Amino acid sequence: MKEYNDVLKLPVYLKVGSFFPQRFDISESVNLIINYTWKKQKKDLDMIFQNEYDKIKSINEVMGIFQNLYDKMGLLDIIKEEDRSEGKTVILTDESEKILKELMDKYKGKTVTQIIKTLILGVLMNPDYLMDIMVRFSLSQAFLFISLDRISKKYDYKRAKEDFINMSIPRIDVKNIEIENFNYVFGELKKLTGYDDAMAIAKNFGINEQFFKELIGYGLPSMLGIYEGDNLPKSVKPIDLATSKFFSRALPSMVAIKFITIATLYTTLKDTSGALPGSYSTIYDKMIGILLINDRGTYIKQNYEMIYKSMFNTVREWEEYINSFRGD
């Protein structure tokens, strides 16, 4: 399998949406794409395989006037792979191998390489998928940020990345006493229904009177090793609990800033995604929009609706997981 260094833009997108940048190599990126399409976009698999790379090649030939845009996206290079014999080994996880076996049974006659290339293009050429992956990665890091297991160093971002590649929630042991912190963040994020809502809370980052009241009333005693609540597990230090609480109060603003960044990139990706299969009727309109419209603010606001939908779906998955730890 030929190198995809120049075409697999996913690691770059993940950096844009992350709080704590982590490097994704080619194998990790491929495994992520396999798991994402199978576990989160399974309903779209038939569509993805109907629009595979051989058809995208014909689109490129017909729409040659947009070659420069394709060059920027790295699409021409991956299309040309068909004519090259060089190879590169991609290390697949056990989970990815299981998925590929299922896909080979589902799409008879397709080789492993053909399936992987099809999935890669299916994600790379779909701004909605790229945006959804960025949102999921941001929230995975954000929620781990307030976790007591992460604060006490029982679980780290390296292990969380491995879970994310498999499209699973980090395997943290959620203490009953920290569930309120998570649910606070969940509730605040659900309020970010529009771009203006996200912008407002992003601008107010760090200026929250209630936050400072809690810092004084709750944090200082914890720093002295004093905790007046009930059922504090012996494994949890009061200062760690205070840290988790404070992080949870700051987190909605941090996430809002990331959502605005992702919304801006998402709008750019949609503007330059003319090679998407099935877009013949709108491609010219998109190109005219890029050439003639300088102010993209309105479009970013419109596209934010999809950011919220992705965020809401991810939050629901996390809510179910976190509240499964709730004791009687």
C-alpha positions in Angstrom: 0.0 0.0 0.0 1.6 3.3 -1.2 2.4 6.1 1.3 -0.4 8.5 2.0 1.7 11.1 3.7 0.7 13.8 1.2 -3.0 12.8 1.1 -4.0 11.7 4.5 -4.9 15.1 6.0 -6.7 13.7 9.0 -3.8 14.1 11.4 -3.6 17.8 10.5 -7.4 18.2 11.0 -7.2 16.5 14.4 -4.5 18.9 15.5 -6.8 21.8 14.7 -9.6 20.4 16.9 -7.5 19.1 19.8 -6.7 20.6 23.1 -3.6 18.5 23.6 -2.0 17.8 20.2 -1.0 14.2 19.6 0.7 12.8 16.5 -1.2 10.3 14.4 1.0 8.3 12.1 -0.3 6.7 8.8 -1.2 3.4 10.4 -3.1 5.1 13.3 -5.0 7.3 10.8 -6.0 4.3 8.6 -7.1 2.3 11.6 -9.1 5.3 12.8 -10.9 5.7 9.4 -11.7 2.0 9.3 -13.2 2.0 12.8 -15.0 5.3 12.2 -16.8 4.3 9.0 -17.8 0.9 10.4 -18.9 2.0 13.9 -20.2 5.5 13.3 -21.2 5.7 9.6 -22.2 2.1 8.9 -25.4 3.2 7.2 -23.4 5.0 4.6 -21.1 2.2 3.6 -23.0 1.2 0.5 -22.9 4.8 -0.7 -19.1 5.1 0.0 -18.4 1.9 -2.0 -20.7 3.1 -4.9 -18.6 6.2 -5.2 -15.1 4.6 -4.9 -11.9 5.9 -6.3 -12.3 4.7 -9.9 -15.4 6.9 -10.2 -13.6 9.8 -8.5 -10.9 9.5 -11.2 -13.5 10.1 -13.9 -14.8 13.2 -12.0 -11.2 14.6 -12.1 -11.0 14.1 -15.8 -14.3 15.8 -16.4 -13.7 18.7 -14.0 -10.1 19.4 -15.1 -10.5 23.1 -14.7 -10.5 22.6 -10.9 -7.2 20.7 -10.9 -5.5 23.3 -8.7 -8.1 22.8 -6.0 -7.7 19.0 -6.2 -3.9 19.4 -6.0 -4.3 21.4 -2.8 -6.5 18.6 -1.3 -4.0 15.9 -2.3 -6.7 14.0 -4.3 -4.8 13.7 -7.5 -1.9 11.9 -5.8 -4.1 9.2 -4.3 -6.0 8.8 -7.6 -2.6 8.2 -9.4 -1.8 5.4 -6.9 -3.5 3.0 -9.3 -0.5 3.3 -11.7 2.2 2.8 -9.1 3.7 -0.4 -7.8 5.4 1.0 -4.7 4.0 -0.2 -1.4 3.9 0.7 2.2 2.9 -1.5 5.1 0.1 -0.4 7.3 -0.1 -2.0 10.7 -3.7 -2.9 11.4 -5.1 -3.4 14.9 -7.0 -6.6 15.8 -10.2 -4.5 15.8 -9.5 -3.2 12.3 -8.8 -6.7 11.0 -12.1 -7.9 12.3 -13.9 -5.1 10.5 -12.0 -5.7 7.2 -13.1 -9.3 7.3 -16.7 -8.2 7.7 -16.3 -5.7 4.8 -14.7 -8.4 2.5 -17.7 -10.6 3.2 -20.1 -7.7 2.5 -18.3 -6.5 -0.7 -17.3 -9.7 -2.5 -14.4 -9.4 -4.8 -12.8 -6.4 -3.2 -9.2 -6.8 -1.9 -8.1 -5.4 1.4 -6.2 -2.7 -0.4 -9.2 -1.7 -2.4 -11.4 -1.6 0.7 -8.9 0.6 2.6 -8.4 3.0 -0.3 -12.2 3.3 -0.7 -12.7 4.1 3.0 -9.9 6.6 3.1 -11.3 8.5 0.1 -14.8 8.1 1.5 -13.7 10.1 4.6 -11.2 12.4 3.1 -13.7 13.7 0.5 -16.5 14.1 2.9 -16.3 17.3 5.0 -19.2 16.1 7.3 -17.2 13.0 8.3 -14.0 15.0 8.8 -15.9 17.5 11.0 -17.5 14.8 13.0 -14.2 13.1 13.7 -12.7 16.5 14.8 -15.6 17.1 17.1 -15.4 13.6 18.6 -11.7 14.0 19.2 -12.1 17.4 20.8 -14.7 16.1 23.2 -12.8 13.0 24.0 -9.9 15.1 25.1 -12.2 17.6 26.9 -14.0 15.1 29.0 -10.8 13.3 29.9 -9.5 16.7 31.0 -11.9 16.7 34.0 -11.6 13.0 34.8 -10.3 12.1 38.2 -8.5 9.1 36.6 -6.6 11.5 34.3 -5.9 14.1 37.0 -4.5 11.4 39.3 -2.5 10.0 36.4 -4.2 6.6 36.4 -5.2 7.2 32.8 -3.4 9.3 30.2 -4.0 10.8 26.7 -1.8 8.2 25.1 -4.2 5.4 26.1 -7.1 7.7 25.3 -5.8 8.1 21.8 -5.8 4.3 21.4 -9.4 4.1 22.5 -10.3 7.0 20.2 -8.7 5.2 17.2 -11.1 2.3 18.0 -13.9 4.7 18.3 -14.6 3.9 21.9 -14.9 6.1 25.0 -11.8 6.2 27.1 -11.9 3.4 29.6 -11.9 5.6 32.7 -13.2 4.4 36.1 -15.8 7.1 36.8 -16.3 7.9 40.5 -19.8 8.6 41.6 -18.6 11.8 43.2 -17.4 13.3 39.8 -20.5 12.5 37.8 -22.0 15.9 38.6 -19.0 17.6 37.0 -19.5 15.7 33.8 -23.3 16.4 33.7 -22.6 20.1 34.3 -20.4 20.1 31.2 -22.9 18.1 29.2 -25.7 20.6 30.1 -23.6 23.6 29.2 -22.6 22.2 25.9 -26.2 21.5 24.9 -26.8 25.2 25.3 -24.4 26.0 22.5 -27.2 25.6 19.9 -25.9 28.3 17.6 -22.8 30.0 16.4 -23.6 33.1 18.4 -24.1 31.1 21.6 -20.7 29.5 21.1 -19.1 32.9 20.3 -20.6 34.5 23.4 -19.3 31.9 25.8 -15.9 31.8 24.1 -15.5 35.6 24.5 -16.4 35.3 28.2 -13.8 32.7 28.9 -12.3 33.3 32.3 -14.8 36.0 33.3 -17.3 34.0 35.3 -18.3 35.3 38.7 -19.8 31.9 39.8 -16.5 30.2 38.9 -14.5 32.5 41.2 -17.1 32.0 44.0 -16.6 28.3 43.8 -12.8 28.7 43.7 -12.9 30.5 47.0 -15.7 28.6 48.7 -14.7 25.1 47.6 -11.2 25.2 46.3 -9.3 26.7 49.2 -10.5 24.2 51.8 -9.7 21.4 49.4 -6.2 22.7 49.0 -5.8 22.4 52.7 -6.9 18.8 52.5 -10.4 19.5 53.9 -13.5 18.0 52.3 -16.9 18.3 53.9 -18.8 16.2 51.4 -19.9 12.6 51.8 -18.6 9.4 50.3 -15.2 10.6 49.2 -13.4 7.5 48.0 -10.1 6.8 49.7 -8.3 6.8 46.4 -9.4 10.4 45.6 -7.6 13.4 47.0 -9.6 16.4 47.9 -7.3 18.6 45.8 -7.9 16.3 42.8 -11.6 16.6 43.3 -11.4 20.4 43.5 -9.2 20.4 40.3 -11.8 18.3 38.5 -14.6 20.6 39.6 -12.8 23.8 38.5 -11.8 22.3 35.1 -15.4 21.3 34.5 -16.5 24.9 35.1 -13.9 26.3 32.6 -14.4 23.5 30.0 -17.5 24.8 28.2 -15.7 28.0 27.2 -12.7 26.0 26.0 -14.9 23.7 24.0 -16.8 26.7 22.5 -13.5 28.1 21.2 -12.7 24.8 19.6 -16.1 24.5 18.0 -15.7 27.9 16.4 -12.3 26.9 15.0 -13.8 23.6 13.7 -16.7 25.4 12.2 -14.4 27.7 10.3 -12.3 24.8 8.9 -15.5 22.9 8.1 -16.7 25.8 6.0 -13.5 25.9 4.2 -13.6 22.1 3.5 -17.1 22.4 2.2 -16.1 25.3 -0.1 -13.3 23.2 -1.6 -15.0 19.9 -1.8 -16.2 20.1 -5.4 -14.9 16.6 -6.1 -17.5 15.0 -3.9 -19.3 12.3 -5.9 -22.8 13.4 -6.8 -22.1 17.1 -6.6 -22.2 17.9 -10.4 -25.2 20.1 -10.1 -23.7 22.4 -7.5 -20.0 22.4 -8.1 -20.0 25.5 -10.3 -22.0 27.4 -7.7 -19.5 26.5 -5.0 -16.6 27.6 -7.1 -18.3 31.0 -7.8 -18.9 31.3 -4.1 -15.2 30.9 -3.4 -14.2 33.4 -6.1 -16.8 36.1 -5.4 -17.7 36.0 -1.7 -15.1 37.2 0.7 -17.1 37.3 3.9 -17.7 33.7 5.0 -19.2 34.6 8.4 -22.8 33.8 7.3 -21.8 30.4 6.0 -19.8 29.6 9.1 -22.9 30.3 11.2 -25.0 28.0 8.9 -22.5 25.2 9.1 -22.3 25.5 12.8 -25.7 23.7 13.0 -23.9 20.5 11.8 -21.2 21.0 14.5 -23.9 21.1 17.1 -25.6 18.0 15.8 -22.3 16.1 15.9 -21.5 17.4 19.4 -25.0 16.5 20.6 -24.7 12.9 19.4 -21.3 12.5 21.0 -22.5 14.0 24.3 -25.3 11.5 24.4 -22.9 8.6 24.0 -20.8 10.0 26.9 -23.8 10.7 29.1 -24.9 7.1 28.8 -21.4 5.9 29.7 -20.8 8.3 32.6 -24.2 7.8 34.2 -23.7 4.0 34.0 -21.3 4.4 36.9 -24.0 6.1 39.1 -24.6 4.3 42.3 -27.8 4.0 44.2 
